[in-house]
């Protein structure tokens, strides 16, 4: 179980990117970001080290988690690509992958 010390900030960033908390992917993405903050090595293989843990926590399948996070990434990209680029600290020529998105947002809490 992860500590949720960053959860309020994660929720705020997601809302700033235009993600409504009514999306199934909102809490799942927030939890995935928290897992990546707690252990950045999880980002190396998210299908093995993040999706299954999020799926277990939310009593769903890893494929549903992957799809829900992908939806969140798509909505964020459509709503505010400039903010996403600002958070990434670089120009993003294409919509980021789930892994890139989780890396960008979890990186905001790295020391």
FENWO-V272569 format. One line per field, one symbol per residue. phi: phi as a letter, one per 40 degrees, with the letter a starting at -180 (. if undefined). psi: psi as a letter, one per 30 degrees, with the letter a starting at -180 (. if undefined). burial: b if it has 9 or more other C-alpha atoms within 8 Angstrom, else e. Layout:
phi=???
psi=???
burial=???
This chain:
phi=.ccbccddccdccccccgcccccdcccccdccccccccacccccbccbbbdccccccbfacccccdcccccccccccccaccccccccgacbcbdccdcccccdccccbcc
psi=klkhffeeeeeeeeefggjkffkefeeeeeeeeeeeeejffffeiffefeeeeeeeeghaleeeeeeeeeeeeeeeeeeifeeeeeefglkjflklleeeeeeeefffgl.
burial=eeeeeebeebbeebbebbbeeeeebbebbbbbbbbbbeebebbeebeebbbbebbbeeebbbebbbebbbbbbbbbbeebbeebbbbbeeeeeeebebbebbbbbbeeeee
